[in-house]
Amino acid sequence: MSQDWLYLDAKTLIARLKKGEISSRALVDACYAQIDARNPLVNAVVAQDREAARRRADEADAATARGESWGPLHGLPMTLKDTWEVPGLPCTAGSPSLKSHVPKKAATPVQSLLDAGAIVLGKTNVPLFASDIQSYNKLHGTTHNPWNADLTPGGSSGGAAAALAAGFTPLELGSDIGGSIRTPAHFCGVYGHKSTQGIVPLRGHIPGPPGTAADPDLAVAGPMARTAEDLQLLLDVVAGPSPRMQPGWQLKLPAPKQKKLADFRVLLWIDDPLCPIDHDMKALYEEMKRKLEAAGVKVDTGAPLGMTLDTFYPLYLNQLGSVIALGQPKAARMAMNLAAPVVTKLGKYVGFAERFEHFMAGAGQSFADWKVANERSCRLTEKFQRVFADYDVILMPPAATTALPHQQKPEMVQRKITINGVKRNYTDMFMWIAPATLMGLPATSAPLGVTPGGVPVNVQIVGNRFQDRTTIKFAGLLAGVMGGFVKPKGY
């Protein structure tokens, strides 16, 4: 019977725990049994304290028997991405330099999860310092996609997405600066939500370095699950003010105005000259459009306000370069900045990554130059608000193609991938996530189905700032016509 629990949604599990139909201890043991059976193949879970998890599960069961509740996640087990500080478990962010880092204090959203009654089963794998769209590192090795072990589950929340798809956990908490929630969800066919910038605290997240107090640019945290409803459940727990803002700041996300699919005004944006997408993905998007229209939804197609990805991507790379380069020596940052004009002129002749000179310029730019670029981003964001006068959601690809084969060499900017028989730059995979990240917009990655080749495809549902409930609501309704999450074969 416990095998049947593994793919139940979190809301159902919580209801059964509350009624005493399932014990927390039995559920924890069922998750560990699945990890024992499948993790050697997937390598998603990289750290555990089973004694502590089982002890907390027993305490949760005892509290349930007394009629007590710790909160909305009472007794529910879950895993956490190995960038979140959890007391008693190592937090390495995939780096050997942090192998011995075992925090005593929980990251702010992790503490919210614990206060809500969650039980931490273990930590899930990430790339080195969460800086790739594959999940591998020298400390914990390579994580494999449950759909096909030859493919990556994505990154940096790749272990999280793989753990969800493999039935190890009903919930995960991801983080996203380069599509690190949206792309792994797409590669593994699960749900992931990039929250509006600033609504989920990042205190206790690595990177930055342990102890960082400042809120980072671009980066956000967000829930991952196997249903849209579970995304909302988890977001309700972790969203709120950062420690610095708590004395005078409260969050109240607007409820969605729409009740059914036909109430949504939808823009479908899947074609762009900078980044054409995989044909199999496009076929599923066109099927989605037909099914939405059959459900009474008016779906317009094209780029918002006539903008292209080239409107957003260079600015995104500039800002990303500023964030990522913080961990580099000053000399390296300056060298990248000086090399950027050369790459602008000669890069295309040597196959350098498209527009990546903007990343290099951002990496070594002065604070004054960063302020100029940031102002451009803010003005673009304000201009983009006009889109949401006409549309509630924009449907976009999370990436240019489906899950990629493992490829760990050469360096990221020199790697190539093949899409529709054409060799492309590896970093093209960042293009479709750039608009929502640059403008701090909520974006929900939701499964649509599986290609003829047997790999999942997701759609990225982008909304206006603070309309997180709206994009998640649309994702839930979309499952009614497209099917939602399905288990990988053999699980």
C-alpha positions as CSV (number, residue, x, y, z in Angstrom):
1,M,0.0,0.0,0.0
2,S,2.8,2.4,0.8
3,Q,4.0,2.3,-2.9
4,D,0.6,3.9,-3.8
5,W,1.4,6.9,-1.6
6,L,4.5,7.9,-3.5
7,Y,2.8,9.8,-6.3
8,L,-0.2,11.2,-4.3
9,D,-0.2,15.0,-4.3
10,A,0.8,16.8,-1.1
11,K,-2.7,18.1,-0.4
12,T,-4.1,14.6,-0.4
13,L,-1.3,13.3,1.8
14,I,-1.8,16.1,4.3
15,A,-5.6,15.3,4.5
16,R,-4.9,11.6,5.1
17,L,-2.3,12.4,7.7
18,K,-4.7,14.6,9.5
19,K,-7.4,11.9,9.5
20,G,-4.9,9.3,10.7
21,E,-5.3,7.2,7.5
22,I,-1.5,7.5,7.0
23,S,1.1,8.0,9.7
24,S,3.9,10.4,9.1
25,R,6.4,7.7,10.1
26,A,5.0,5.3,7.5
27,L,5.1,8.0,4.8
28,V,8.7,8.9,5.6
29,D,9.7,5.2,5.5
30,A,7.9,4.8,2.1
31,C,9.9,7.8,0.7
32,Y,13.1,6.3,2.0
33,A,12.3,2.9,0.5
34,Q,11.8,4.6,-2.9
35,I,15.0,6.5,-2.5
36,D,16.8,3.2,-1.7
37,A,15.4,1.6,-4.7
38,R,15.8,4.4,-7.3
39,N,18.4,6.9,-6.1
40,P,21.3,4.7,-7.2
41,L,20.1,5.2,-10.7
42,V,19.1,8.8,-10.5
43,N,21.5,10.3,-7.9
44,A,19.1,13.0,-6.9
45,V,19.3,12.8,-3.1
46,V,22.9,13.5,-1.8
47,A,22.5,14.0,2.0
48,Q,20.2,12.5,4.6
49,D,19.7,12.3,8.3
50,R,17.2,9.4,8.6
51,E,17.3,9.2,12.3
52,A,16.3,12.8,12.7
53,A,13.6,12.6,10.1
54,R,12.1,9.5,11.6
55,R,12.2,11.0,15.1
56,R,10.4,14.1,13.9
57,A,7.8,11.9,12.1
58,D,7.2,10.1,15.3
59,E,6.7,13.4,17.1
60,A,4.3,14.5,14.4
61,D,2.3,11.4,14.8
62,A,2.2,11.8,18.6
63,A,1.0,15.4,18.1
64,T,-1.7,14.3,15.7
65,A,-2.9,11.7,18.3
66,R,-3.2,14.5,20.8
67,G,-5.3,16.6,18.4
68,E,-2.5,19.1,17.8
69,S,-1.3,20.5,14.5
70,W,2.0,22.1,13.8
71,G,0.8,23.9,10.7
72,P,-0.4,23.3,7.1
73,L,2.5,20.8,6.3
74,H,2.1,18.8,9.6
75,G,4.0,15.6,9.2
76,L,4.7,15.9,5.5
77,P,8.1,14.8,4.3
78,M,10.0,16.7,1.6
79,T,13.5,17.2,0.2
80,L,15.3,20.4,-0.2
81,K,17.8,21.6,-2.8
82,D,21.4,21.6,-1.6
83,T,21.6,25.4,-1.7
84,W,19.3,25.8,1.3
85,E,20.8,25.8,4.8
86,V,19.1,23.1,7.0
87,P,20.4,22.6,10.6
88,G,22.1,19.2,10.9
89,L,22.6,18.6,7.2
90,P,25.5,19.7,5.0
91,C,24.9,22.6,2.7
92,T,27.5,22.4,-0.1
93,A,26.0,24.0,-3.2
94,G,27.9,21.3,-5.0
95,S,31.3,22.7,-3.9
96,P,34.1,20.7,-2.3
97,S,35.0,23.9,-0.5
98,L,31.8,23.7,1.5
99,K,31.9,19.9,2.2
100,S,32.1,20.6,5.9
101,H,29.6,23.4,6.1
102,V,26.8,22.2,8.4
103,P,24.7,25.2,9.4
104,K,23.2,25.6,12.8
105,K,20.5,28.0,11.6
106,A,17.8,27.3,9.0
107,A,17.4,29.5,5.9
108,T,14.5,31.8,6.3
109,P,12.1,29.9,4.0
110,V,13.3,26.6,5.4
111,Q,12.4,27.8,8.9
112,S,8.9,28.6,7.6
113,L,8.6,25.0,6.3
114,L,9.7,23.6,9.6
115,D,7.4,25.9,11.5
116,A,4.6,24.6,9.2
117,G,5.3,21.0,10.2
118,A,7.4,19.7,7.3
119,I,9.9,16.9,7.7
120,V,13.2,17.2,5.8
121,L,14.1,13.8,4.2
122,G,17.4,15.0,2.7
123,K,19.1,17.4,0.2
124,T,19.0,17.2,-3.6
125,N,21.9,17.7,-6.0
126,V,22.9,20.8,-7.8
127,P,25.7,22.0,-10.1
128,L,28.8,23.7,-8.7
129,F,27.4,26.8,-6.9
130,A,24.1,26.3,-8.7
131,S,25.6,27.7,-11.9
132,D,24.6,25.4,-14.8
133,I,21.5,23.9,-16.4
134,Q,22.9,20.4,-15.6
135,S,23.3,19.0,-12.1
136,Y,26.7,17.6,-11.6
137,N,29.7,18.3,-9.3
138,K,32.9,16.7,-8.1
139,L,31.4,16.2,-4.6
140,H,28.2,14.3,-5.4
141,G,28.6,13.3,-9.0
142,T,26.0,13.5,-11.8
143,T,22.2,13.5,-11.4
144,H,20.3,11.6,-14.2
145,N,16.8,12.3,-15.6
146,P,14.3,9.7,-14.5
147,W,12.8,9.7,-18.0
148,N,16.2,8.8,-19.6
149,A,19.4,8.3,-17.7
150,D,21.4,9.6,-20.7
151,L,19.8,13.0,-20.2
152,T,20.2,15.7,-17.6
153,P,17.3,16.6,-15.3
154,G,18.4,20.2,-15.7
155,G,19.9,22.6,-13.2
156,S,20.4,24.1,-10.9
157,S,17.2,22.6,-9.2
158,G,17.9,19.4,-11.2
159,G,18.1,17.1,-8.2
160,A,14.8,18.6,-7.0
161,A,13.0,18.0,-10.2
162,A,14.4,14.5,-10.6
163,A,13.4,13.6,-7.0
164,L,9.8,14.8,-7.7
165,A,9.6,12.8,-10.9
166,A,11.1,9.7,-9.3
167,G,8.6,9.7,-6.4
168,F,11.1,10.5,-3.7
169,T,9.2,13.6,-2.4
170,P,5.9,15.4,-2.9
171,L,7.4,18.9,-2.6
172,E,10.6,20.8,-3.2
173,L,11.8,24.3,-2.7
174,G,13.9,25.5,-5.7
175,S,15.7,28.7,-6.6
176,D,16.0,30.4,-10.0
177,I,18.2,33.0,-11.6
178,G,18.9,31.3,-15.0
179,G,15.7,29.2,-15.3
180,S,16.9,27.0,-12.4
181,I,13.3,26.1,-11.4
182,R,11.6,26.4,-14.8
183,T,14.0,24.4,-16.9
184,P,14.4,21.4,-14.6
185,A,10.6,21.3,-14.2
186,H,10.4,21.2,-18.1
187,F,13.1,18.6,-18.4
188,C,11.5,16.3,-15.9
189,G,7.8,17.0,-16.6
190,V,6.9,18.4,-13.1
191,Y,5.6,21.8,-11.9
192,G,7.8,24.7,-10.9
193,H,7.1,28.3,-10.0
194,K,9.5,31.2,-10.3
195,S,8.0,33.7,-7.9
196,T,7.8,37.4,-8.2
197,Q,11.1,39.0,-7.4
198,G,11.4,39.5,-3.6
199,I,8.4,37.7,-2.2
200,V,10.3,34.6,-0.9
201,P,13.3,35.4,1.3
202,L,16.7,34.1,0.2
203,R,18.5,34.5,3.5
204,G,20.3,31.3,4.1
205,H,20.7,30.4,0.4
206,I,24.1,29.6,-1.2
207,P,25.3,31.3,-3.3
208,G,26.1,34.0,-2.0
209,P,28.5,32.9,0.6
210,P,27.3,31.5,4.0
211,G,26.1,34.4,6.1
212,T,25.1,36.7,3.3
213,A,22.6,39.3,4.5
214,A,21.9,41.3,1.3
215,D,19.1,40.3,-1.1
216,P,20.6,39.2,-4.5
217,D,19.7,40.7,-7.9
218,L,17.6,38.6,-10.3
219,A,17.5,35.5,-8.1
220,V,14.3,34.2,-6.5
221,A,13.0,31.1,-4.7
222,G,9.9,29.1,-5.5
223,P,8.0,25.9,-5.0
224,M,8.3,22.7,-7.1
225,A,5.7,19.9,-7.0
226,R,3.7,17.5,-9.2
227,T,0.5,19.6,-9.2
228,A,-0.2,23.3,-9.5
229,E,-2.3,23.2,-6.3
230,D,0.7,22.0,-4.4
231,L,2.8,24.9,-5.8
232,Q,0.3,27.3,-4.2
233,L,0.3,25.3,-1.0
234,L,4.0,25.6,-0.6
235,L,4.2,29.2,-1.8
236,D,1.7,30.2,0.9
237,V,4.1,28.8,3.5
238,V,7.3,30.4,2.3
239,A,6.2,33.7,0.8
240,G,6.7,36.7,3.1
241,P,9.1,39.4,4.2
242,S,12.9,39.0,4.5
243,P,14.4,39.3,7.9
244,R,15.3,42.9,7.2
245,M,11.8,43.8,6.2
246,Q,9.7,41.8,8.8
247,P,9.1,44.7,11.2
248,G,7.1,46.7,8.8
249,W,6.3,44.7,5.7
250,Q,3.5,42.3,4.9
251,L,2.6,40.4,1.8
252,K,-0.8,39.8,0.4
253,L,-0.8,38.3,-3.1
254,P,-4.0,39.1,-5.1
255,A,-6.4,36.2,-5.7
256,P,-6.9,35.3,-9.3
257,K,-10.0,36.9,-10.9
258,Q,-10.5,34.0,-13.3
259,K,-12.6,31.0,-12.3
260,K,-12.3,28.9,-15.5
261,L,-10.0,28.8,-18.6
262,A,-12.3,30.8,-20.7
263,D,-11.9,33.7,-18.3
264,F,-8.2,34.1,-19.2
265,R,-6.9,36.5,-21.9
266,V,-3.9,34.6,-23.4
267,L,-0.9,35.5,-25.5
268,L,1.1,32.6,-27.0
269,W,4.7,33.6,-27.8
270,I,6.7,30.7,-29.2
271,D,8.5,32.1,-32.3
272,D,11.5,34.4,-32.1
273,P,14.3,34.9,-34.7
274,L,17.0,34.9,-31.9
275,C,15.9,31.5,-30.6
276,P,13.8,29.1,-32.7
277,I,12.5,26.2,-30.7
278,D,12.4,22.4,-31.1
279,H,9.8,21.1,-33.6
280,D,8.4,18.6,-31.2
281,M,7.9,21.2,-28.5
282,K,6.2,23.5,-31.1
283,A,3.8,20.8,-32.0
284,L,2.7,20.4,-28.4
285,Y,2.3,24.2,-28.1
286,E,0.0,24.2,-31.1
287,E,-2.0,21.3,-29.7
288,M,-2.3,23.3,-26.4
289,K,-3.6,26.3,-28.4
290,R,-6.2,24.2,-30.1
291,K,-7.4,22.7,-26.8
292,L,-7.5,26.1,-25.1
293,E,-9.6,27.5,-28.0
294,A,-11.9,24.5,-27.7
295,A,-12.3,25.4,-24.1
296,G,-13.4,28.9,-25.0
297,V,-10.1,30.7,-24.6
298,K,-9.2,33.4,-27.0
299,V,-5.5,32.9,-27.8
300,D,-3.5,35.5,-29.6
301,T,-0.1,34.7,-31.0
302,G,3.1,36.8,-31.4
303,A,5.6,38.8,-29.5
304,P,4.3,41.1,-26.8
305,L,4.3,44.7,-28.0
306,G,6.3,43.5,-31.0
307,M,9.3,43.0,-28.7
308,T,11.8,40.2,-29.4
309,L,14.0,38.2,-27.1
310,D,16.8,40.6,-28.2
311,T,14.9,43.3,-26.3
312,F,15.5,41.4,-23.1
313,Y,18.4,39.0,-23.4
314,P,21.4,41.4,-23.6
315,L,20.1,43.3,-20.6
316,Y,19.6,40.1,-18.7
317,L,23.1,38.9,-19.5
318,N,24.5,42.2,-18.4
319,Q,22.7,41.9,-15.0
320,L,23.5,38.2,-14.7
321,G,27.2,38.9,-15.3
322,S,27.2,41.4,-12.4
323,V,25.8,38.8,-10.0
324,I,27.8,35.8,-11.1
325,A,31.1,37.7,-11.2
326,L,30.9,38.6,-7.5
327,G,32.6,35.4,-6.7
328,Q,35.5,36.0,-9.1
329,P,38.8,37.8,-8.4
330,K,38.8,41.5,-9.4
331,A,41.5,40.8,-12.1
332,A,39.3,38.2,-13.7
333,R,36.3,40.5,-13.7
334,M,38.3,43.3,-15.3
335,A,39.7,40.9,-17.9
336,M,36.2,39.9,-19.0
337,N,35.1,43.5,-19.2
338,L,38.1,44.4,-21.4
339,A,37.5,41.3,-23.6
340,A,33.8,42.1,-24.2
341,P,34.4,44.6,-27.2
342,V,36.7,42.1,-28.9
343,V,34.1,39.3,-28.5
344,T,31.5,41.7,-29.9
345,K,33.5,42.1,-33.1
346,L,35.0,38.7,-33.5
347,G,32.8,36.3,-31.5
348,K,30.6,35.2,-34.4
349,Y,33.6,34.1,-36.4
350,V,34.8,31.7,-33.7
351,G,31.4,30.4,-32.7
352,F,31.3,32.3,-29.4
353,A,27.9,32.2,-27.5
354,E,25.3,34.5,-28.9
355,R,25.2,37.9,-27.2
356,F,27.5,36.7,-24.4
357,E,29.7,39.7,-24.7
358,H,27.0,41.4,-22.6
359,F,27.6,38.9,-19.8
360,M,31.3,39.7,-20.0
361,A,30.8,43.4,-19.9
362,G,28.4,43.1,-17.0
363,A,31.0,41.0,-15.1
364,G,33.5,43.8,-14.9
365,Q,31.4,46.9,-15.1
366,S,31.6,49.8,-12.7
367,F,28.8,50.5,-10.2
368,A,27.9,53.6,-12.3
369,D,27.5,51.4,-15.4
370,W,25.4,48.9,-13.5
371,K,23.1,51.7,-12.4
372,V,22.6,52.7,-16.0
373,A,21.9,49.2,-17.1
374,N,19.5,48.7,-14.1
375,E,17.6,51.8,-15.0
376,R,17.1,50.5,-18.5
377,S,15.8,47.3,-17.0
378,C,13.4,49.2,-14.8
379,R,12.1,51.3,-17.6
380,L,11.6,48.3,-19.8
381,T,9.7,46.6,-17.0
382,E,7.4,49.6,-16.7
383,K,6.8,49.7,-20.4
384,F,6.0,46.0,-20.4
385,Q,3.1,46.6,-18.0
386,R,1.0,47.6,-21.0
387,V,1.0,43.9,-22.1
388,F,-1.0,43.0,-19.0
389,A,-3.7,45.5,-19.9
390,D,-4.6,43.1,-22.7
391,Y,-3.5,39.7,-21.4
392,D,-3.6,37.9,-18.1
393,V,-0.8,35.4,-19.0
394,I,1.8,35.0,-21.7
395,L,2.6,31.4,-22.7
396,M,6.2,30.8,-23.6
397,P,8.7,28.0,-23.9
398,P,10.9,27.5,-20.8
399,A,13.8,26.6,-23.1
400,A,14.7,26.1,-26.7
401,T,14.5,22.3,-26.5
402,T,13.8,19.3,-24.3
403,A,16.2,17.6,-21.8
404,L,19.8,17.6,-23.1
405,P,22.3,14.7,-23.1
406,H,24.9,15.0,-20.3
407,Q,27.7,17.3,-21.5
408,Q,30.2,18.5,-18.9
409,K,33.0,19.7,-21.1
410,P,34.2,22.1,-22.5
411,E,33.4,25.3,-20.6
412,M,29.8,26.4,-20.8
413,V,30.3,29.1,-23.4
414,Q,32.1,26.7,-25.7
415,R,29.5,23.9,-25.6
416,K,27.2,23.1,-28.5
417,I,23.8,21.5,-28.6
418,T,21.7,20.4,-31.6
419,I,18.2,21.6,-32.1
420,N,16.2,20.6,-35.2
421,G,19.4,19.3,-36.8
422,V,21.2,22.6,-36.3
423,K,24.2,23.2,-34.0
424,R,23.5,26.0,-31.5
425,N,25.2,27.5,-28.5
426,Y,24.5,25.8,-25.2
427,T,23.8,29.2,-23.6
428,D,20.8,29.7,-26.0
429,M,19.0,27.7,-23.3
430,F,18.9,30.8,-21.2
431,M,17.1,33.0,-23.8
432,W,13.4,32.2,-23.1
433,I,13.7,32.5,-19.4
434,A,15.4,36.0,-19.7
435,P,12.3,38.2,-19.9
436,A,10.6,37.0,-16.7
437,T,13.8,37.0,-14.8
438,L,14.9,40.4,-15.9
439,M,11.6,42.0,-15.1
440,G,11.0,40.1,-11.8
441,L,7.7,38.5,-13.1
442,P,6.1,35.3,-11.8
443,A,6.4,32.4,-14.2
444,T,5.0,28.9,-13.7
445,S,6.5,25.9,-15.6
446,A,3.7,23.4,-16.3
447,P,3.8,20.0,-18.0
448,L,2.0,19.6,-21.4
449,G,2.8,16.1,-22.4
450,V,5.6,14.0,-23.9
451,T,7.3,14.1,-27.3
452,P,7.3,11.2,-29.7
453,G,10.9,10.6,-28.5
454,G,9.6,10.1,-24.9
455,V,10.7,13.2,-23.1
456,P,8.5,15.8,-21.3
457,V,7.6,19.3,-22.5
458,N,6.5,22.2,-20.3
459,V,5.1,25.6,-21.0
460,Q,6.2,28.8,-19.1
461,I,3.2,30.8,-17.9
462,V,4.2,34.4,-17.3
463,G,2.1,36.9,-15.4
464,N,2.3,40.5,-14.1
465,R,4.2,41.2,-10.9
466,F,2.6,39.7,-7.8
467,Q,0.1,37.8,-9.9
468,D,1.7,34.5,-8.8
469,R,-1.7,33.0,-7.9
470,T,-3.0,33.8,-11.4
471,T,-0.2,31.9,-13.2
472,I,-0.5,29.0,-10.8
473,K,-4.3,29.0,-11.2
474,F,-3.9,28.9,-15.0
475,A,-1.4,26.0,-14.7
476,G,-3.9,24.0,-12.6
477,L,-6.8,24.6,-15.1
478,L,-4.4,23.8,-18.0
479,A,-3.9,20.3,-16.6
480,G,-7.6,19.7,-17.2
481,V,-7.1,19.9,-20.9
482,M,-3.4,18.8,-21.3
483,G,-3.2,16.2,-18.5
484,G,-0.6,17.5,-16.1
485,F,2.2,15.4,-14.6
486,V,2.7,11.8,-15.6
487,K,5.1,9.3,-14.1
488,P,8.2,8.4,-16.1
489,K,8.0,4.8,-17.5
490,G,9.0,2.2,-15.0
491,Y,8.3,4.3,-11.9
